[in-house]
Amino acid sequence: MRKIPLSIRISPRRKYKLQLLAAEADKSITQLIEDLIDNLPEPKKPNIIEG
């Protein structure tokens, strides 16, 4: 699977919290965010991006 960059703006406090959680889980921040996204519920509409 091809990976694309994702840039977000968060407060230093939230970044630090992610760093602590990632270190505690022995994962990278990327892996932690991917896990969070994978656990989101599926969208009700199958593909709203294409219209």
C-alpha positions as CSV (number, residue, x, y, z in Angstrom):
1,M,0.0,0.0,0.0
2,R,1.3,3.4,-1.0
3,K,1.5,5.9,1.9
4,I,0.9,9.6,1.6
5,P,1.9,12.4,4.0
6,L,-0.6,13.9,6.3
7,S,0.1,17.2,8.0
8,I,-1.9,18.5,10.9
9,R,-1.6,21.3,13.4
10,I,-1.9,20.4,17.1
11,S,-0.8,22.0,20.3
12,P,2.5,21.1,21.9
13,R,0.6,19.5,24.8
14,R,-1.2,17.1,22.4
15,K,2.0,16.3,20.5
16,Y,3.7,15.5,23.8
17,K,0.7,13.3,24.8
18,L,1.0,11.4,21.5
19,Q,4.7,10.9,22.1
20,L,4.2,9.5,25.6
21,L,1.4,7.2,24.4
22,A,3.5,6.0,21.5
23,A,6.5,5.3,23.7
24,E,4.3,3.5,26.2
25,A,2.9,1.3,23.5
26,D,6.4,0.9,21.8
27,K,5.0,2.2,18.6
28,S,5.7,5.2,16.3
29,I,3.3,8.2,16.3
30,T,2.3,7.1,12.8
31,Q,1.4,3.6,14.0
32,L,-0.6,5.1,16.9
33,I,-2.6,7.4,14.6
34,E,-3.2,4.6,12.0
35,D,-4.6,2.4,14.8
36,L,-6.9,5.2,16.0
37,I,-8.1,5.8,12.4
38,D,-8.6,2.1,11.9
39,N,-10.8,1.9,15.0
40,L,-13.2,4.7,13.7
41,P,-16.6,3.6,12.6
42,E,-17.2,3.1,8.9
43,P,-18.8,6.0,7.1
44,K,-22.5,5.6,6.3
45,K,-22.0,6.8,2.7
46,P,-19.6,4.6,0.8
47,N,-17.7,7.3,-1.1
48,I,-18.6,10.9,-0.4
49,I,-15.3,12.2,-1.9
50,E,-16.2,11.3,-5.5
51,G,-19.7,12.7,-5.2
